[in-house]
Amino acid sequence: MYTSVNSQGKSPLFSVAAEVRRAIYNYLIPEQLHLFTYRDDVRLSTCVKQKGDDDPDCVPRNPLAHVSRSISDPEDPIYVQRLRSSWGEHWRCEEAALTRDDINFRTVETGWFDQFVLFRVCKRMSMEIAYIMPEVATFHINDPLTLRVLGSQATSHPLTISAVVDGVQSNLRTLHINLRLPLGTYEQLEDVYTSPDFESAPLGITSSVISALMALPTALTQLRNLQNLRLWLDHSDTESWSMVNERAVITSLFQPLCEQGSNLKIDMDLPKLHPKWETSDRHFTPDSAPPPFPIHRRYRQRIYGMHDQTVKHAPDFPYVAHEAFVIQQHEFPSEDPGEMEMYEAWEREVWKRGGDVELELIGHQLVGDHYLG
C-alpha cells in the first residue's frame, strides 16, 4: 500500500513507545467513520451526522425550510435528493462523502475530513493506523454492496485501502449497518428465504444486492473481534414499514449470529409498526414470539422525494405524532413522551377497530385528555 511513500523508519515518531504512538493515533482518528463503495473502490469518510438529522419531518434536510415560498414554487433539488438518501438518517454523511473534492481536502473545522491524509504520511504509519482504526472507531456501512468487504474474499477486490479492509476483518469492534432499501428488495429477500428451494438455490440466480445480503451472516461471523452490532433498517417507498415481513427477513439474516452463543451484543432499530397492517406472523409484535435481540421502534420518515422532483407527505404510524396543525389546534404536549404514548394508544385503538384516524381527527371532539368520536 502506497509503495511510492518512504517507510520513514528513522522518523522520531517511531522512536517513542508504541503506547505513545497509539495515544496519538487515537486523538487523530474520528470516533465514527463510514465505509462505502464509490466508483468500484472502497473509501472512508467521517460521520458528520448532527442532532436532529433523524427528524421524521425532515426539516434539517430542507435548505429553504425557513424561506417564505409559494406553493407553486418548485422544490429545491438538494432537498429532494436528501429525502431520497439511501443512507437514511446519515443523509448528511452521504452528501459529505460523495460530493467532497478529492484533490482539495476540506478541514476538520468545516466538518469535512479525509482519512487518506493519515495514510499518506508514510507506509509504516498507515499500516499501524489501519490496524488501530477499526478497534477504536465505530464503523458505519450503508449499502449492501459494501457489506462484501466484510467477507473473506474482500481483499481480492482492487481496493486503495486494502490495509483498512484487512484491519476491519481482523480487528473491528463496533459496526453499525444502516440500510434504507427499496421495498421490492425486502420482498425479493422474503421470496428467497420462504422458497422451498432456498437452501439449495445458488446465489448466482439472485441480484448482486440480494446475494450480498444473503452472504451477510457468514461475513459477520468472520469478524472474530466484533463486540457490538447495531442494525438500522427501513425501506425507501411511501408505503408503511409494516408491508415488510420483518420476521422472515430479520430472522433469516441475523438469527445465525444469535445461535453462535458468542458475546456479540446486537441491537436493532426499526420503524414503528402500523396497527392496521401488523400481524404476529410477519412482525415482532408484543403478543408474538420475541425477537432474537432487542428492537427499538422509531418514528419513520414522513416526507419523500419523488422521481419527478416533487415531494410527498406520507406519514406512517402514528399519524398524529408530528401533525403540526393538530398539535397547534389542540395544544397537544407533543414533546412529552408520556402524553405521546397516550395519543399513540388512542390511534392504535382507532385503527384496530377499523376506524380512520384522519377522518376522526377532522370530526372528533376533544374532551379533557381523551378523544371521543
Order of alpha helices (4+ residues) and beta strands (2+ residues): alpha-beta-beta-alpha-alpha-alpha-alpha-beta-alpha-beta-alpha-alpha-alpha-beta-alpha-beta-beta-beta-beta-alpha-alpha-alpha-beta-beta
